[in-house]
């Protein structure tokens, strides 16, 4: 197991995203999809040309995923939608229960059999108001967890037997025994708790060796954590608000990292001019192809 490589990230796009999030690699198109949550932007980055195209949705967007038919699934404010790649319009796939517009989606990801999991939260991350939803291939919506504040990173072990999840308010990543057939989560245990220094765990991804790469908002880094909870590598960035990461590229050996500039003071932005940028590095391990939504 490679350790201590300390890959140096380079800036891919000086996007100045408010909250860049939700990166997912599109194997078929050879492109990276990612979002700017409060700006309501869906981005598609093509590493072959360096072009980054964006679609403005007009409302907050939490995450994107790919469907088995090649369509792009969008976790919009009021429900799940399919993005028309020709005109940028959204076609409603399903609507969430009415909430008076008080909630938005946050991070989302497909589990190993193609269910789509997505967090719902208030705009100010009010404790107890968030939840974790699971959308099945039949488009049924099940609340798997309630009483959350900021439901965030999701990942599964390569064999699908373990699910990793973080509510940023916890300050830790938790791991759950996972039933692939039903999507049921077993009793949680703490995988890793981070220092109470103002930073929080954010988005994450798993590599092919079963380790997690966890973005640390406020700490300016992504750390690699073993299934036993040991930190074995770290990627430092020139910005403090690191939001999420995923593997991409032809060999799935590129680690793409999203960042943010939300809530930064003028002085902080002066010291971190690349805040909100999209970064990339080669950490020496490969990721797993993203699972597509089966619905």
C-alpha positions in Angstrom: 0.0 0.0 0.0 1.7 3.3 -1.1 2.0 5.7 1.7 3.5 9.2 2.2 3.7 10.1 -1.5 2.5 13.7 -0.8 1.5 14.5 -4.4 1.6 18.1 -5.4 -1.6 19.4 -6.9 -1.8 21.8 -9.8 -4.5 24.2 -10.7 -6.7 23.0 -13.5 -9.3 25.8 -13.6 -9.3 29.1 -11.8 -13.1 28.7 -11.5 -13.6 30.9 -8.4 -16.5 28.7 -7.4 -18.5 29.7 -4.4 -18.7 26.1 -3.3 -17.2 23.7 -5.9 -18.5 20.2 -5.1 -19.6 16.8 -6.3 -16.9 15.8 -8.9 -17.7 12.7 -10.9 -15.7 11.2 -13.7 -17.5 10.4 -17.0 -15.6 7.4 -18.5 -17.6 7.5 -21.7 -17.0 11.2 -22.4 -13.6 11.4 -20.9 -14.7 14.4 -18.8 -15.2 15.5 -15.3 -18.6 16.8 -14.1 -18.7 19.0 -11.0 -21.0 21.7 -9.5 -21.0 25.0 -7.8 -23.7 24.6 -5.3 -25.1 28.1 -4.5 -24.3 29.4 -7.9 -26.5 26.7 -9.4 -23.8 25.7 -12.0 -23.1 22.3 -13.5 -19.6 22.2 -15.0 -18.1 19.8 -17.5 -14.3 19.8 -17.8 -12.6 18.2 -20.7 -8.9 17.5 -19.9 -8.0 16.9 -23.5 -8.9 20.5 -24.5 -8.8 22.2 -21.2 -12.3 23.5 -21.8 -14.7 23.9 -18.9 -18.3 24.4 -20.0 -21.0 25.4 -17.5 -24.8 25.2 -17.4 -26.6 27.7 -15.2 -29.7 26.1 -13.6 -31.1 29.1 -11.7 -31.2 27.4 -8.3 -28.8 25.6 -6.0 -27.5 22.2 -7.2 -26.1 19.6 -4.8 -24.5 16.9 -7.0 -24.6 15.2 -10.3 -24.5 11.5 -11.3 -24.5 9.5 -14.5 -27.4 7.3 -15.6 -26.9 3.9 -17.3 -28.3 5.4 -20.5 -25.6 8.0 -20.5 -27.8 10.9 -19.2 -26.7 13.3 -16.5 -28.7 13.2 -13.3 -28.9 16.4 -11.3 -29.7 16.8 -7.6 -31.6 20.1 -7.9 -33.2 22.0 -5.1 -36.7 20.5 -5.4 -35.9 17.0 -6.7 -33.9 14.9 -9.2 -33.8 16.0 -12.8 -32.1 15.0 -16.1 -30.0 17.5 -17.8 -30.5 18.0 -21.5 -27.0 18.4 -22.9 -28.2 20.3 -26.0 -30.1 23.1 -24.4 -29.3 22.9 -20.7 -32.9 22.4 -19.7 -33.9 20.1 -16.8 -36.5 17.4 -17.1 -38.0 16.4 -13.8 -37.3 12.8 -12.8 -38.9 13.0 -9.4 -39.8 15.7 -6.8 -39.1 15.6 -3.1 -41.8 16.2 -0.5 -42.7 19.9 -0.4 -40.6 21.9 2.1 -41.5 25.5 1.2 -38.1 25.9 -0.5 -36.3 25.7 2.8 -34.1 22.8 1.8 -31.5 22.1 -0.8 -29.5 19.1 -1.8 -25.9 18.7 -0.8 -23.5 15.8 -1.7 -24.8 12.7 -3.6 -23.5 9.5 -5.0 -24.6 6.1 -6.4 -24.0 3.0 -4.3 -22.5 -0.2 -5.9 -25.9 -1.4 -7.3 -27.0 1.9 -8.7 -29.2 3.5 -6.0 -28.6 7.3 -5.7 -28.0 8.6 -2.2 -28.3 12.4 -1.6 -28.2 14.7 1.5 -30.8 17.3 2.1 -30.2 20.3 4.4 -31.1 23.9 5.1 -29.2 26.7 3.5 -27.6 27.5 6.8 -27.0 23.9 7.9 -29.4 24.1 10.8 -28.8 21.1 13.2 -31.5 18.5 13.1 -33.1 19.7 9.8 -31.0 17.6 7.4 -31.5 14.1 6.1 -30.0 11.4 4.0 -32.2 10.0 1.2 -31.9 6.9 -0.9 -33.5 6.9 -4.4 -34.0 3.4 -5.7 -34.0 2.2 -9.4 -37.8 2.3 -9.2 -37.5 6.0 -8.2 -38.8 5.4 -4.7 -37.4 7.7 -2.1 -36.5 6.4 1.4 -35.2 8.5 4.3 -32.2 6.5 5.6 -31.1 9.1 8.3 -32.8 12.1 9.8 -31.8 14.7 12.3 -28.6 15.8 10.5 -27.1 19.2 9.9 -24.8 19.0 6.9 -25.0 15.5 5.2 -21.9 15.3 3.2 -19.3 12.8 1.9 -20.4 9.3 0.8 -18.3 6.3 -0.3 -18.4 2.5 -0.3 -15.7 -0.1 0.1 -14.7 -1.9 -3.2 -16.7 -5.0 -2.3 -19.7 -2.9 -1.2 -19.9 -4.4 2.3 -19.1 -1.1 4.0 -20.6 2.4 3.6 -18.8 5.5 4.7 -20.7 8.7 5.5 -20.1 12.0 7.2 -22.3 14.8 8.5 -19.8 17.6 8.7 -21.3 18.6 12.1 -20.0 15.3 13.5 -16.3 16.1 13.0 -15.7 12.4 12.0 -16.3 9.9 9.3 -18.5 6.9 10.3 -18.6 3.5 8.7 -21.7 1.2 8.5 -22.0 -2.4 7.5 -23.9 -2.3 4.3 -26.5 -4.7 2.8 -26.1 -4.5 -1.0 -29.4 -6.2 -1.6 -31.6 -3.9 0.4 -29.4 -0.8 1.0 -29.8 -1.2 4.7 -27.2 0.3 7.0 -26.0 -1.5 10.1 -24.8 0.0 13.3 -22.3 2.8 12.9 -18.8 3.1 14.3 -16.3 5.9 14.1 -13.7 5.4 11.5 -11.7 8.6 12.1 -12.2 11.8 14.2 -10.5 15.0 13.2 -9.0 17.6 15.5 -11.4 20.3 16.8 -9.5 23.1 15.1 -12.3 24.6 13.1 -11.9 22.2 10.2 -14.5 19.6 9.2 -14.5 16.5 7.0 -16.3 17.2 3.7 -16.6 15.1 0.5 -14.7 11.9 -0.1 -14.0 9.0 -2.5 -12.6 5.5 -2.2 -9.6 4.2 -4.2 -9.1 0.7 -5.7 -7.2 -0.4 -2.6 -10.1 0.4 -0.3 -8.7 3.6 1.3 -10.6 6.8 1.6 -9.5 10.2 0.3 -11.3 12.8 2.5 -11.4 16.5 1.9 -10.9 18.6 5.0 -12.7 22.0 4.8 -10.7 24.5 6.7 -7.5 22.4 6.8 -6.4 22.9 3.2 -5.9 19.3 2.5 -7.1 15.8 1.4 -6.0 12.9 3.5 -5.8 9.2 2.6 -7.3 7.0 5.4 -7.1 3.2 5.6 -10.1 1.0 6.4 -8.7 0.8 9.9 -8.7 4.6 10.3 -5.0 5.4 9.9 -3.9 8.5 7.9 -1.2 7.3 5.4 -1.0 10.2 3.0 -1.9 13.8 2.6 -2.3 16.2 -0.3 -1.9 19.9 0.7 -3.5 22.6 -1.3 -2.9 26.4 -1.5 -6.5 27.0 -0.3 -8.1 26.2 3.0 -11.7 25.4 2.0 -11.3 21.9 0.3 -14.6 20.3 -0.5 -14.4 17.0 -2.3 -12.4 14.8 -4.6 -12.7 11.9 -7.1 -10.5 9.9 -9.4 -10.5 10.4 -13.1 -8.4 10.3 -16.3 -7.8 7.4 -18.7 -6.3 5.2 -16.0 -8.3 6.6 -13.1 -5.1 7.8 -11.6 -5.8 11.5 -11.5 -7.2 12.9 -8.3 -9.5 15.9 -9.0 -10.1 18.2 -6.0 -12.8 20.8 -5.7 -12.5 23.9 -3.4 -14.6 26.9 -2.3 -14.4 30.5 -1.4 -17.7 30.8 0.5 -17.6 32.8 3.7 -14.0 33.9 3.1 -13.1 37.4 4.2 -11.4 39.8 1.8 -8.1 39.2 3.7 -8.5 35.4 3.3 -9.1 35.7 -0.4 -6.1 38.0 -0.8 -4.0 35.2 0.8 -5.7 32.4 -1.1 -6.3 33.8 -4.7 -6.9 30.3 -6.1 -9.8 29.6 -3.7 -12.7 28.0 -5.6 -10.4 26.5 -8.1 -10.4 22.9 -9.5 -7.1 21.1 -8.8 -5.5 17.8 -9.9 -2.7 15.5 -8.8 -1.3 12.0 -9.4 -1.2 10.4 -5.9 0.1 7.0 -7.1 -3.0 5.0 -6.7 -6.1 4.5 -8.9 -9.8 5.1 -8.2 -12.9 3.1 -9.1 -15.2 3.8 -12.0 -18.3 5.6 -10.8 -21.4 3.6 -10.5 -24.3 4.8 -12.7 -27.9 5.4 -11.5 -30.1 2.4 -12.3 -33.4 4.4 -12.4 
